Amino acid sequence: MNQIEPLVAYPIPDYSKTGINPDNSPYPIDQSTEMNEITQEPTRLEEIEFEKPISSVESGAVYGKLLSITDKTISIDGVQIYIANIVPIEPDGGYVFTIQQNSSPQTVSNRDGRFAISGITPGEYALMLVTPIGQTTLLNENRELIKLNIKAGDVIDIGEVYANWP
């Protein structure tokens, strides 16, 4: 049978013998009722200039703007966007998407949700948003998968793309 440990009551410290005054903290709390007025207007994030990516004779490039599918006015910034291989599944005709964390072409969206990916070898791909908590393919405004058919020398403006992401 397990014995239950008795509760131990610890005494409240007597600061008078230590020379410490808890009311005289180095981190005092301002208890005044007067509020400081904020006079500065919030800084408005300006649209960032964005350069088109460069392709080569051996590879292509894509660029666009990432928005939330739930509110198409909200750009999604600071997320990893990968070029994902589309791998067919036989015999049912479906497919899966694969990426290689270190070698798949990728980028991070800027504060306006804009992104550009270059160095894409010719082939058929999808765009995939990857975060530490999950991944999702990017969609067009009709919530359909965007399939990219990249050819050498292509620089494709895919416009606005959407993610079903918070």
Contacts in CASP RR format, 6 or more apart in sequence:
PFRMAT RR
TARGET T0000
AUTHOR 0000-0000-0000
METHOD contacts of the structure
MODEL  1
MNQIEPLVAYPIPDYSKTGINPDNSPYPIDQSTEMNEITQEPTRLEEIEF
EKPISSVESGAVYGKLLSITDKTISIDGVQIYIANIVPIEPDGGYVFTIQ
QNSSPQTVSNRDGRFAISGITPGEYALMLVTPIGQTTLLNENRELIKLNI
KAGDVIDIGEVYANWP
15 21 0 8 1.000
15 22 0 8 1.000
45 111 0 8 1.000
45 112 0 8 1.000
47 112 0 8 1.000
48 110 0 8 1.000
48 111 0 8 1.000
48 112 0 8 1.000
48 114 0 8 1.000
50 63 0 8 1.000
50 110 0 8 1.000
50 112 0 8 1.000
50 114 0 8 1.000
50 116 0 8 1.000
51 116 0 8 1.000
52 61 0 8 1.000
52 63 0 8 1.000
52 116 0 8 1.000
52 155 0 8 1.000
52 157 0 8 1.000
53 61 0 8 1.000
53 62 0 8 1.000
53 63 0 8 1.000
53 116 0 8 1.000
53 117 0 8 1.000
53 118 0 8 1.000
53 155 0 8 1.000
54 61 0 8 1.000
54 118 0 8 1.000
54 155 0 8 1.000
55 61 0 8 1.000
55 118 0 8 1.000
55 119 0 8 1.000
55 152 0 8 1.000
55 153 0 8 1.000
55 154 0 8 1.000
55 155 0 8 1.000
56 119 0 8 1.000
56 152 0 8 1.000
56 153 0 8 1.000
57 152 0 8 1.000
57 153 0 8 1.000
58 121 0 8 1.000
58 152 0 8 1.000
59 118 0 8 1.000
59 119 0 8 1.000
59 120 0 8 1.000
59 121 0 8 1.000
59 122 0 8 1.000
59 150 0 8 1.000
59 152 0 8 1.000
59 153 0 8 1.000
60 118 0 8 1.000
60 119 0 8 1.000
60 120 0 8 1.000
60 121 0 8 1.000
60 122 0 8 1.000
60 150 0 8 1.000
60 151 0 8 1.000
60 152 0 8 1.000
60 153 0 8 1.000
60 154 0 8 1.000
60 155 0 8 1.000
60 156 0 8 1.000
61 116 0 8 1.000
61 117 0 8 1.000
61 118 0 8 1.000
61 119 0 8 1.000
61 120 0 8 1.000
61 153 0 8 1.000
61 154 0 8 1.000
61 155 0 8 1.000
61 156 0 8 1.000
62 83 0 8 1.000
62 116 0 8 1.000
62 117 0 8 1.000
62 120 0 8 1.000
62 127 0 8 1.000
62 148 0 8 1.000
62 150 0 8 1.000
62 155 0 8 1.000
62 156 0 8 1.000
62 157 0 8 1.000
62 158 0 8 1.000
63 114 0 8 1.000
63 115 0 8 1.000
63 116 0 8 1.000
63 117 0 8 1.000
63 155 0 8 1.000
63 156 0 8 1.000
63 157 0 8 1.000
63 158 0 8 1.000
63 159 0 8 1.000
64 114 0 8 1.000
64 115 0 8 1.000
64 116 0 8 1.000
64 157 0 8 1.000
64 158 0 8 1.000
64 159 0 8 1.000
64 160 0 8 1.000
64 161 0 8 1.000
65 75 0 8 1.000
65 112 0 8 1.000
65 113 0 8 1.000
65 114 0 8 1.000
65 115 0 8 1.000
65 159 0 8 1.000
65 160 0 8 1.000
65 161 0 8 1.000
66 75 0 8 1.000
66 76 0 8 1.000
66 79 0 8 1.000
66 81 0 8 1.000
66 109 0 8 1.000
66 113 0 8 1.000
66 114 0 8 1.000
66 115 0 8 1.000
66 129 0 8 1.000
66 138 0 8 1.000
66 160 0 8 1.000
66 161 0 8 1.000
66 162 0 8 1.000
66 163 0 8 1.000
67 73 0 8 1.000
67 74 0 8 1.000
67 75 0 8 1.000
67 76 0 8 1.000
67 113 0 8 1.000
67 160 0 8 1.000
67 161 0 8 1.000
67 162 0 8 1.000
67 163 0 8 1.000
68 74 0 8 1.000
68 75 0 8 1.000
68 76 0 8 1.000
68 162 0 8 1.000
68 163 0 8 1.000
68 165 0 8 1.000
68 166 0 8 1.000
69 139 0 8 1.000
69 143 0 8 1.000
69 162 0 8 1.000
69 163 0 8 1.000
69 164 0 8 1.000
69 165 0 8 1.000
70 164 0 8 1.000
72 141 0 8 1.000
72 160 0 8 1.000
72 162 0 8 1.000
75 109 0 8 1.000
75 111 0 8 1.000
75 112 0 8 1.000
75 113 0 8 1.000
75 114 0 8 1.000
76 109 0 8 1.000
76 113 0 8 1.000
76 129 0 8 1.000
76 163 0 8 1.000
76 165 0 8 1.000
77 109 0 8 1.000
77 110 0 8 1.000
77 111 0 8 1.000
77 112 0 8 1.000
77 113 0 8 1.000
78 108 0 8 1.000
78 109 0 8 1.000
78 110 0 8 1.000
78 111 0 8 1.000
78 113 0 8 1.000
79 108 0 8 1.000
79 109 0 8 1.000
79 129 0 8 1.000
79 130 0 8 1.000
79 131 0 8 1.000
79 163 0 8 1.000
79 165 0 8 1.000
80 106 0 8 1.000
80 107 0 8 1.000
80 108 0 8 1.000
80 129 0 8 1.000
80 130 0 8 1.000
80 131 0 8 1.000
81 106 0 8 1.000
81 107 0 8 1.000
81 108 0 8 1.000
81 109 0 8 1.000
81 115 0 8 1.000
81 117 0 8 1.000
81 127 0 8 1.000
81 128 0 8 1.000
81 129 0 8 1.000
81 130 0 8 1.000
81 138 0 8 1.000
82 99 0 8 1.000
82 104 0 8 1.000
82 105 0 8 1.000
82 106 0 8 1.000
82 127 0 8 1.000
82 128 0 8 1.000
82 129 0 8 1.000
82 130 0 8 1.000
83 99 0 8 1.000
83 104 0 8 1.000
83 105 0 8 1.000
83 106 0 8 1.000
83 117 0 8 1.000
83 120 0 8 1.000
83 125 0 8 1.000
83 126 0 8 1.000
83 127 0 8 1.000
83 128 0 8 1.000
83 148 0 8 1.000
84 97 0 8 1.000
84 98 0 8 1.000
84 99 0 8 1.000
84 104 0 8 1.000
84 125 0 8 1.000
84 126 0 8 1.000
84 127 0 8 1.000
84 128 0 8 1.000
84 137 0 8 1.000
85 97 0 8 1.000
85 98 0 8 1.000
85 99 0 8 1.000
85 104 0 8 1.000
85 125 0 8 1.000
86 95 0 8 1.000
86 96 0 8 1.000
86 97 0 8 1.000
86 124 0 8 1.000
86 125 0 8 1.000
86 126 0 8 1.000
86 147 0 8 1.000
87 95 0 8 1.000
87 96 0 8 1.000
87 97 0 8 1.000
87 98 0 8 1.000
88 94 0 8 1.000
88 95 0 8 1.000
89 95 0 8 1.000
89 96 0 8 1.000
97 126 0 8 1.000
97 128 0 8 1.000
97 137 0 8 1.000
99 106 0 8 1.000
99 128 0 8 1.000
99 130 0 8 1.000
105 117 0 8 1.000
105 118 0 8 1.000
105 119 0 8 1.000
105 120 0 8 1.000
106 117 0 8 1.000
107 115 0 8 1.000
107 116 0 8 1.000
107 117 0 8 1.000
108 115 0 8 1.000
109 115 0 8 1.000
120 150 0 8 1.000
121 150 0 8 1.000
122 150 0 8 1.000
122 151 0 8 1.000
122 152 0 8 1.000
123 149 0 8 1.000
123 150 0 8 1.000
123 151 0 8 1.000
124 147 0 8 1.000
124 148 0 8 1.000
124 149 0 8 1.000
124 150 0 8 1.000
125 147 0 8 1.000
125 148 0 8 1.000
125 150 0 8 1.000
126 137 0 8 1.000
126 138 0 8 1.000
126 145 0 8 1.000
126 146 0 8 1.000
126 147 0 8 1.000
126 148 0 8 1.000
127 137 0 8 1.000
127 138 0 8 1.000
127 146 0 8 1.000
127 148 0 8 1.000
127 158 0 8 1.000
127 161 0 8 1.000
128 135 0 8 1.000
128 136 0 8 1.000
128 137 0 8 1.000
128 138 0 8 1.000
129 135 0 8 1.000
129 136 0 8 1.000
129 137 0 8 1.000
129 138 0 8 1.000
129 163 0 8 1.000
129 165 0 8 1.000
131 165 0 8 1.000
136 163 0 8 1.000
136 164 0 8 1.000
136 165 0 8 1.000
137 145 0 8 1.000
137 146 0 8 1.000
138 146 0 8 1.000
138 161 0 8 1.000
138 162 0 8 1.000
138 163 0 8 1.000
139 145 0 8 1.000
139 146 0 8 1.000
139 161 0 8 1.000
139 162 0 8 1.000
139 163 0 8 1.000
139 164 0 8 1.000
140 146 0 8 1.000
140 161 0 8 1.000
140 162 0 8 1.000
141 160 0 8 1.000
141 162 0 8 1.000
143 162 0 8 1.000
143 164 0 8 1.000
146 158 0 8 1.000
146 161 0 8 1.000
148 156 0 8 1.000
148 158 0 8 1.000
150 156 0 8 1.000
END
